Amino acid sequence: AYCDVSPSNDNNGAKFKVVNQSQVVEVLGTEFNLKAYKDEDQIYTTLVEGKVAIHRNGEKQKLLPYQHAKCIPHTNSFSINTDVNVYNEISWKNGVFSFDGKSLKEIMKIVSRWYDVEVFFLDKKVETTRFVGVIRKNRKLEDILINIKNFGIIKDYEINAPYAVRLTDGV
């Protein structure tokens, strides 16, 4: 979710909160991104501008612009990264996916959500191959797979419409 919220003093002091399973993000007039998928064990709150306060386990942490908070609910872990490439975190809202050192497994998880397919790796060692690049969200699934294949990372792919993609090993 990407939120662009006006300051509470512009709205008669009204507060805006985003609640998920492990934290409450109190918005203090800001733009931020919240990445909290049920199938992932990490929750990221990235601050673009303004202020947010994150409440969890009775503690309150404030984020500054270009920082993100990482919460891992099942381990009760929480940390703040102070040097975040905000463009990579919010590019999806501008019609692109931006990958900077993401593994093929991470990329295909995003692709699987966007195209509503399940991805299977027939060779697990290609999952860790890292990429840098940008993919437009309006491209066809097959165009994206052809690009990955052209990099020589995978040998081939198979789309079993409407729900599955199988990737075979590379070089």
LUMZATOR-878525 format. One line per 3 residues: their letters; for each residue x negated, y, z negated of N, C-alpha, C. Coordinates in nm, 4 decimals. Atoms other than C-alpha are relative to their C-alpha. Last residue first. Example, Ala and Ser with C-alpha at 12.3 -4.5 7.8 and 13.67 -1.06 7.14 Angstrom:
BEGIN
sa = 0.0820/-0.1190/0.0060/-1.3670/-0.1060/-0.7140/0.0770/0.1090/-0.0730; -0.0890/-0.1190/0.0000/-1.2300/-0.4500/-0.7800/-0.0900/0.1200/0.0000
This chain:
BEGIN
vgd = 0.1174/0.0335/-0.0781/-2.3761/-2.2083/1.9002/-0.0542/-0.1322/-0.0225; 0.0725/-0.0841/-0.0962/-2.0515/-2.1884/1.7122/-0.1190/-0.0686/0.0607; 0.1325/-0.0533/0.0337/-1.8172/-2.4315/1.5402/-0.0674/0.0721/0.1144
tlr = 0.1032/0.1035/-0.0003/-1.4486/-2.4684/1.6208/-0.1366/0.0636/-0.0088; 0.1285/-0.0477/-0.0499/-1.1717/-2.2290/1.5181/-0.1005/-0.1134/-0.0071; 0.1118/0.0852/0.0409/-0.8120/-2.3502/1.4830/-0.1260/0.0532/0.0662
vay = 0.1170/-0.0231/-0.0828/-0.5225/-2.1012/1.4891/-0.1108/-0.0898/-0.0538; 0.1336/0.0447/0.0379/-0.1797/-2.1880/1.3519/-0.1055/0.0342/0.1038; 0.0508/-0.0226/0.1348/0.1768/-2.0536/1.3261/-0.1470/-0.0319/-0.0280
pan = 0.0198/-0.1393/0.0334/0.3652/-1.9946/1.6512/-0.0824/0.0238/-0.1258; -0.1081/-0.0940/0.0275/0.2011/-2.1286/1.8423/0.1137/-0.0712/-0.0712; -0.1161/0.0885/0.0008/-0.0843/-2.3740/1.8151/0.1191/0.0840/-0.0431
iey = -0.1180/-0.0603/0.0616/-0.3660/-2.1418/1.9132/0.1152/-0.0982/0.0152; -0.1244/0.0577/-0.0498/-0.6932/-2.3219/1.9756/0.1138/0.0677/-0.0749; -0.1128/-0.0162/0.0902/-1.0373/-2.1748/1.9405/0.1215/-0.0619/0.0654
dki = -0.1319/-0.0073/-0.0624/-1.3777/-2.2316/2.0945/0.1055/0.0224/-0.1084; 0.0088/0.0615/-0.1322/-1.7487/-2.2395/2.0329/0.1326/0.0144/0.0734; -0.0813/0.1206/-0.0141/-1.7409/-1.9971/1.7454/-0.0135/-0.0511/0.1422
igf = -0.0182/0.0491/0.1366/-2.0085/-1.7482/1.6492/0.0840/-0.1272/-0.0009; 0.0697/0.1269/0.0159/-2.1281/-1.6955/2.0048/0.0132/-0.0589/-0.1391; 0.1154/-0.0230/0.0866/-2.0330/-1.3264/2.0002/-0.0805/-0.1282/-0.0205
nki = 0.1060/-0.0604/-0.0812/-1.8081/-1.4007/2.2990/-0.1247/0.0348/-0.0815; 0.0651/0.1061/-0.0771/-1.6024/-1.6344/2.0776/-0.1170/0.0557/0.0815; 0.0777/0.0782/0.0976/-1.5283/-1.3535/1.8340/-0.0752/-0.1115/0.0722
nil = 0.1147/-0.0803/0.0440/-1.4229/-1.1305/2.1233/-0.0881/-0.0770/-0.0973; 0.0949/-0.0016/-0.1117/-1.2039/-1.4057/2.2712/-0.1233/0.0810/-0.0387; 0.0697/0.1285/0.0021/-1.0378/-1.4518/1.9294/-0.1030/-0.0100/0.1131
ide = 0.0899/-0.0013/0.1160/-0.9516/-1.0813/1.9122/-0.0818/-0.1294/-0.0037; 0.1095/-0.0932/-0.0309/-0.8066/-1.0838/2.2641/-0.1028/0.0032/-0.1133; 0.0954/0.0679/-0.0887/-0.6046/-1.3969/2.1779/-0.1166/0.0906/0.0378
lkr = 0.0798/0.0954/0.0770/-0.4410/-1.2240/1.8831/-0.1055/-0.0657/0.0884; -0.0545/0.1351/0.0067/-0.3222/-0.9427/2.1056/-0.0956/-0.0893/-0.0776; 0.0530/0.0974/-0.0952/-0.4459/-0.5950/2.0246/0.0673/-0.1349/-0.0184
nkr = -0.0994/0.0261/-0.1046/-0.2266/-0.3399/1.8439/-0.0484/-0.1001/0.1040; -0.1075/0.0865/0.0475/-0.4304/-0.3552/1.5224/0.1016/-0.0346/0.1082; -0.1282/-0.0705/-0.0044/-0.7404/-0.2152/1.6891/0.1114/-0.0983/-0.0374
ivg = -0.0990/0.0664/-0.0859/-1.0495/-0.4048/1.5765/0.1277/0.0820/-0.0069; -0.1362/-0.0510/0.0142/-1.3544/-0.2249/1.4379/0.0887/-0.0744/0.0986; -0.0749/-0.0444/-0.1169/-1.7019/-0.3605/1.3842/0.1405/0.0435/-0.0350
vfr = -0.0187/-0.1437/0.0129/-1.9621/-0.5144/1.1583/0.0746/0.0418/0.1251; -0.0254/-0.0871/-0.1135/-1.9524/-0.8897/1.1178/0.0013/0.1463/-0.0418; -0.0446/-0.1367/0.0297/-2.0807/-1.1565/0.8794/0.0082/0.0849/0.1261
tte = 0.0599/-0.0915/-0.0967/-2.0997/-1.5320/0.9350/0.0595/0.1383/-0.0201; 0.0848/-0.0983/0.0684/-1.9846/-1.7035/0.6131/-0.0687/0.0975/0.0948; -0.0787/-0.0891/0.0858/-1.6891/-1.8916/0.7646/-0.0836/0.1131/-0.0587
vkk = -0.0228/-0.1261/-0.0716/-1.9088/-2.0348/1.0418/0.0784/0.1008/-0.0835; 0.1182/-0.0874/0.0042/-2.0457/-2.2970/0.7977/0.0191/0.1300/0.0775; 0.0005/-0.0953/0.1124/-1.6974/-2.4415/0.7335/-0.1191/0.0952/0.0031
dlf = 0.1385/0.0016/0.0460/-1.6711/-2.6069/1.0773/-0.0138/0.1091/-0.1063; 0.0406/0.1394/-0.0126/-1.3100/-2.6950/1.1638/-0.1459/-0.0177/-0.0408; 0.1379/0.0099/-0.0466/-1.2006/-2.3597/1.0270/-0.0361/-0.1476/0.0052
fve = 0.0749/0.1165/0.0473/-0.8221/-2.3369/1.0041/-0.1393/0.0035/0.0596; 0.1272/0.0246/-0.0678/-0.6275/-2.0113/1.0352/-0.0701/-0.1174/-0.0671; 0.0920/0.0619/0.0936/-0.2577/-1.9815/0.9458/-0.1256/-0.0362/0.0773
vdy = 0.0482/0.1334/-0.0381/-0.0612/-1.7358/1.1531/-0.0867/-0.0539/-0.1123; -0.0829/0.1026/0.0621/0.1502/-1.4311/1.0715/-0.0337/-0.1396/0.0526; -0.0647/0.0740/-0.1085/-0.0321/-1.2009/1.3159/0.0884/-0.1140/-0.0509
wrs = -0.0526/-0.0925/-0.1003/-0.1247/-0.9376/1.0559/0.0795/-0.0739/0.1071; -0.1119/-0.0762/0.0558/-0.1633/-1.1806/0.7679/0.0675/0.0843/0.1076; -0.1106/0.0936/0.0231/-0.3741/-1.4259/0.9684/0.1216/0.0706/-0.0592
vik = -0.0642/0.0305/-0.1286/-0.5903/-1.1416/1.1017/0.1199/-0.0917/-0.0220; -0.0711/-0.1227/-0.0383/-0.6664/-1.0262/0.7460/0.0773/-0.0233/0.1301; -0.1083/-0.0113/0.0983/-0.7572/-1.3816/0.6399/0.0855/0.1222/0.0326
mie = -0.1104/0.0842/-0.0458/-0.9522/-1.4175/0.9649/0.1148/-0.0018/-0.1008; -0.0634/-0.0611/-0.1171/-1.1680/-1.1207/0.8706/0.1211/-0.0810/0.0438; -0.0739/-0.1176/0.0468/-1.2422/-1.2568/0.5217/0.0764/0.0655/0.1155
kls = -0.1111/0.0490/0.0825/-1.3375/-1.5998/0.6653/0.0857/0.1169/-0.0493; -0.1046/0.0436/-0.0933/-1.5458/-1.4351/0.9387/0.1211/-0.0521/-0.0779; 0.0186/0.1348/-0.0541/-1.7392/-1.2622/0.6623/0.1144/-0.0334/0.0958
kgd = -0.0992/0.0978/0.0437/-1.7196/-0.8869/0.6179/-0.0297/-0.1353/0.0642; 0.0626/0.1091/0.0731/-2.0383/-0.6850/0.6637/0.0979/-0.1015/-0.0544; 0.1405/-0.0354/0.0192/-1.8578/-0.3664/0.7565/-0.0631/-0.1081/-0.0865
fsf = 0.0750/0.1016/0.0730/-1.5191/-0.4491/0.9018/-0.1460/0.0406/-0.0068; 0.1430/-0.0304/-0.0027/-1.2752/-0.1782/1.0044/-0.0722/-0.0995/-0.0894; 0.0655/0.0709/0.1087/-0.9206/-0.2845/1.0921/-0.1482/0.0282/0.0146
vgn = 0.1190/0.0822/-0.0241/-0.7483/-0.0264/1.3052/-0.0385/-0.0754/-0.1261; -0.0105/0.0897/-0.1150/-0.4083/0.1425/1.3393/-0.1234/-0.0818/0.0321; 0.0201/-0.0770/-0.1233/-0.4574/0.4457/1.1164/-0.0063/-0.0898/0.1235
kws = -0.1164/-0.0888/-0.0117/-0.3102/0.2742/0.8079/-0.0080/0.0877/0.1243; -0.1189/0.0738/-0.0426/-0.5560/-0.0125/0.8568/0.1199/0.0919/0.0200; -0.0107/-0.0071/-0.1461/-0.8493/0.2315/0.8351/0.1256/-0.0696/0.0513
ien = -0.1310/-0.0541/-0.0403/-0.7860/0.2725/0.4610/0.0202/0.0053/0.1513; -0.1106/0.0422/0.0855/-1.0588/0.0588/0.3002/0.1366/0.0456/0.0507; -0.0215/0.1442/-0.0151/-1.3163/0.0853/0.5775/0.1204/-0.0481/-0.0798
yvn = -0.0517/0.0266/-0.1345/-1.2764/0.4638/0.5866/0.0303/-0.1486/0.0181; -0.1454/-0.0133/0.0015/-1.3189/0.4828/0.2078/0.0594/-0.0310/0.1371; -0.0281/-0.0518/-0.1328/-1.6756/0.3529/0.2239/0.1520/0.0029/0.0146
vdt = -0.0897/0.0763/-0.0874/-1.7142/0.3104/-0.1511/0.0129/0.0691/0.1353; 0.0471/-0.0343/-0.1342/-2.0003/0.4226/-0.3762/0.0765/-0.0819/0.1041; 0.0082/-0.1451/-0.0180/-1.8856/0.4404/-0.7384/-0.0437/0.0423/0.1393
nis = 0.1073/-0.0195/-0.0974/-1.7604/0.0841/-0.7800/-0.0013/0.1480/0.0355; -0.0189/-0.1138/-0.0901/-1.5524/0.0486/-1.0963/-0.1234/0.0124/0.0875; 0.1187/-0.0823/-0.0242/-1.5233/-0.2819/-1.2797/0.0361/0.1132/0.0954
fsn = -0.0358/-0.1299/-0.0555/-1.2602/-0.5029/-1.4425/-0.1281/0.0799/0.0196; 0.1123/-0.0841/-0.0411/-1.2772/-0.8709/-1.5338/0.0515/0.1291/0.0640; -0.0106/-0.1231/0.0775/-0.9914/-1.0395/-1.7237/-0.1154/0.0961/0.0301
thp = 0.1213/-0.0040/0.0827/-1.1038/-1.3672/-1.5666/-0.0006/0.1215/-0.0921; 0.0178/0.1279/0.0705/-0.7590/-1.4547/-1.4262/-0.1277/-0.0063/-0.0833; -0.0901/0.0312/0.1109/-0.6793/-1.0893/-1.3479/-0.0326/-0.1279/-0.0771
ick = -0.0175/0.1435/-0.0233/-0.9824/-0.9954/-1.1401/0.0823/-0.0518/-0.1175; -0.0566/0.0737/0.1121/-0.9661/-0.6156/-1.1189/0.0136/-0.1459/0.0409; -0.0181/0.1414/-0.0358/-1.1804/-0.4046/-0.8917/0.0437/-0.0729/-0.1259
ahq = -0.0033/0.0899/0.1144/-1.1560/-0.0280/-0.9226/0.0280/-0.1399/0.0520; -0.1094/0.0951/0.0101/-1.2552/0.1913/-0.6359/-0.0184/-0.0894/-0.1213; 0.0254/0.1108/0.0914/-1.4459/0.5124/-0.6080/0.1122/-0.1011/0.0160
ypl = 0.1009/0.0898/-0.0576/-1.4560/0.7583/-0.3203/-0.0470/-0.1059/-0.0993; -0.0033/0.0273/-0.1444/-1.2575/1.0207/-0.5167/-0.1220/-0.0819/0.0442; 0.0331/-0.1201/-0.0745/-1.2829/0.9780/-0.8955/0.0086/-0.0314/0.1483
lkq = 0.0824/0.0102/-0.1199/-1.1105/0.7025/-1.0873/-0.0231/0.1383/0.0577; -0.0301/-0.0935/-0.1075/-0.9867/0.7260/-1.4434/-0.0963/-0.0231/0.1155; 0.1188/-0.0389/-0.0760/-0.9892/0.4248/-1.6746/0.0426/0.0960/0.1095
keg = -0.0293/-0.0919/-0.1094/-0.7286/0.3603/-1.9467/-0.1324/0.0421/0.0640; 0.1056/-0.0957/-0.0327/-0.7398/0.0639/-2.1827/0.0425/0.0847/0.1185; 0.0081/-0.1053/0.0992/-0.4509/-0.1205/-2.3503/-0.1097/0.1026/0.0245
nrh = 0.0389/0.0552/0.1303/-0.5072/-0.4343/-2.1458/-0.0217/0.1083/-0.1055; -0.0056/0.1465/0.0087/-0.4796/-0.2398/-1.8233/-0.0549/-0.0430/-0.1346; -0.0258/0.0519/0.1340/-0.4069/0.1220/-1.7413/0.0020/-0.1519/0.0093
iav = -0.0405/0.1407/-0.0004/-0.5606/0.2737/-1.4298/0.0108/-0.0474/-0.1436; 0.0440/0.0660/0.1224/-0.5706/0.6521/-1.4059/0.0549/-0.1419/0.0041; -0.0867/0.1067/0.0497/-0.5508/0.8196/-1.0683/-0.0608/-0.0503/-0.1303
kge = 0.0281/0.0722/0.1229/-0.6879/1.1497/-0.9467/0.0998/-0.1135/-0.0186; -0.0851/-0.0252/0.1157/-0.7150/1.3518/-0.6273/-0.0439/-0.0798/-0.1206; 0.0142/-0.1347/0.0562/-0.8671/1.2146/-0.3088/0.0950/0.0154/-0.1168
vlt = 0.0430/-0.0814/-0.1133/-0.9316/0.8796/-0.1421/-0.0224/0.1435/-0.0458; -0.0445/-0.1385/0.0042/-0.9147/0.6582/-0.4517/-0.0607/0.0784/0.1160; 0.0997/-0.0903/-0.0565/-0.9420/0.2856/-0.3908/0.0563/0.1410/0.0031
tyi = -0.0636/-0.1311/-0.0060/-0.7525/0.0385/-0.6114/-0.1079/0.0970/0.0453; 0.0830/-0.1180/-0.0211/-0.8657/-0.3185/-0.5469/0.0879/0.1245/0.0047; -0.0850/-0.1158/-0.0292/-0.7033/-0.6315/-0.6888/-0.0922/0.1203/0.0111
qde = 0.0538/-0.1307/0.0334/-0.8929/-0.9616/-0.6804/0.0983/0.1090/0.0425; 0.0196/-0.0100/0.1440/-0.7660/-1.3200/-0.6967/-0.0572/0.1339/-0.0441; 0.1370/-0.0399/0.0325/-0.6174/-1.3199/-0.3500/-0.0126/0.0193/-0.1497
dky = 0.0927/0.1091/-0.0307/-0.3072/-1.5097/-0.2322/-0.1470/0.0371/-0.0219; -0.0241/0.1153/0.0858/-0.0626/-1.2776/-0.4090/-0.1019/-0.1110/0.0222; -0.0717/0.1096/-0.0644/-0.2128/-0.9749/-0.2349/0.0139/-0.1174/-0.0960
akl = -0.0370/0.0995/0.1018/-0.3064/-0.6611/-0.4278/0.0860/-0.1073/0.0649; 0.0044/0.1297/-0.0682/-0.4852/-0.3941/-0.2211/0.0217/-0.1073/-0.1057; -0.0076/0.1111/0.0937/-0.3905/-0.0481/-0.3488/0.0070/-0.1291/0.0792
nfe = -0.0364/0.1268/-0.0630/-0.4982/0.2555/-0.1467/-0.0007/-0.1077/-0.1078; 0.0741/0.1192/0.0406/-0.5096/0.6082/-0.2813/0.0542/-0.1220/0.0727; -0.0119/0.1009/-0.1054/-0.4113/0.9649/-0.2021/-0.0847/-0.1187/-0.0430
tgl = 0.1147/0.0644/-0.0632/-0.3534/1.1952/-0.4958/0.0345/-0.0766/0.1258; 0.0024/-0.0840/-0.1197/-0.1441/1.3798/-0.7466/-0.1174/-0.0395/0.0860; 0.0055/-0.1367/0.0509/-0.1907/1.2274/-1.0960/-0.0074/0.1005/0.1145
vev = 0.0410/-0.0927/-0.1047/-0.0883/0.8741/-1.0147/0.0114/0.1423/-0.0520; -0.0714/-0.1251/0.0254/-0.0794/0.6246/-1.2972/-0.0550/0.1040/0.0955; 0.0731/-0.1139/-0.0537/-0.1918/0.2864/-1.1675/0.0869/0.1224/-0.0202
vqs = -0.0900/-0.1094/-0.0345/-0.0613/0.0081/-1.3912/-0.0876/0.1138/0.0500; 0.0369/-0.1378/0.0335/-0.2559/-0.3157/-1.4044/0.1131/0.0949/0.0359; 0.1100/-0.0130/0.0946/-0.2500/-0.6912/-1.3903/-0.0330/0.1413/-0.0435
qnv = 0.0075/0.1014/0.1047/0.0679/-0.8109/-1.2187/-0.1074/0.0246/-0.1053; 0.0135/0.1345/-0.0551/0.1341/-0.4900/-1.0288/-0.0277/-0.0952/-0.1153; 0.0202/0.1099/0.0935/0.2711/-0.1515/-1.1308/-0.0171/-0.1285/0.0792
vkf = -0.0050/0.1221/-0.0795/0.2405/0.1700/-0.9313/-0.0375/-0.1132/-0.0946; 0.0827/0.1134/0.0399/0.3235/0.4779/-1.1344/0.0211/-0.1148/0.0971; -0.0122/0.1036/-0.1021/0.4477/0.8242/-1.0400/-0.0946/-0.1113/-0.0407
kag = 0.1140/0.0885/-0.0177/0.5098/1.0772/-1.3135/0.0319/-0.1050/0.1060; -0.0352/0.1403/-0.0219/0.7535/1.3685/-1.2984/-0.1260/-0.0822/0.0247; 0.0693/0.0893/0.0928/0.6103/1.6913/-1.4416/0.0320/-0.1471/0.0168
nnd = -0.0534/-0.0151/0.1355/0.8666/1.9142/-1.2693/-0.0600/-0.0996/-0.0991; -0.1253/0.0753/0.0067/0.7585/1.7858/-0.9283/0.0559/-0.0023/-0.1413; -0.0821/-0.0464/-0.1127/0.4744/2.0201/-0.8282/0.1390/-0.0631/-0.0038
nsp = -0.0455/-0.1358/0.0349/0.3260/1.9631/-1.1785/0.0757/0.0657/0.1154; -0.1209/0.0040/0.0828/0.3249/1.5906/-1.0929/0.0484/0.1396/-0.0377; 0.0251/-0.0099/0.1447/0.0783/1.6467/-0.8101/0.1297/0.0045/-0.0798
svd = 0.0240/-0.1382/0.0430/0.1924/1.5311/-0.4648/-0.0201/0.0036/-0.1517; -0.0935/-0.0491/0.0998/0.1527/1.1625/-0.3788/-0.0362/0.1429/-0.0396; 0.0401/-0.1407/-0.0040/-0.0031/1.0054/-0.0700/0.1023/0.0726/-0.0863
cya = -0.0892/-0.1005/0.0575/0.0197/0.6294/-0.1218/-0.0625/0.1380/0.0096; 0.0722/-0.1270/-0.0013/-0.1271/0.3455/0.0832/0.0975/0.1061/-0.0478; -0.0847/-0.1172/0.0000/0.0000/0.0000/0.0000/-0.0891/0.1232/0.0000
